[in-house]
Amino acid sequence: MTIVADILVGLVALIHLYIVVLEMFLWTTPRARAGFGTTKEFAEETKTLAANQGLYNGFLALALVWGLIASDPTGFQLKLYGIVCVIVAGLYGAATASKRILFVQVVPGALALIALLLAR
């Protein structure tokens, strides 16, 4: 079960690294605008805010990757912290921005959390 948990935690980290790239570096591109449902004008006006948001997603990914590398108990604690933060942020985002975030962020995070706790 530990391997499954680590794979799921790694998947969540990769999702957040992808979000970092979209928000920090590709925010004004057609791909990012389509993914986030923004117009060219809105993307230009908000690119600094999006980059800031991307940085926070990077912090979440870093906690998860560090948790995968670190030995226990630190590794477990970092993975647990990172996954719980991902789920909470996803729930808030789904309530305030887009229900799609439930499937992109919350569901993978919840599956990783379940596997992580079962592996313990």
Secondary structure, DSSP 8 states (H G I E B T S, - for coil): -HHHHHHHHHHHHHHHHHHHHHHHTSTTSHHHHHHHT--HHHHHHHHHHHHHHHHHHHHHHHHHHHHHHS-TTHHHHHHHHHHHHHHHHHHHHHHHT-THHIIIIIHHHHHHHHHHHHH-
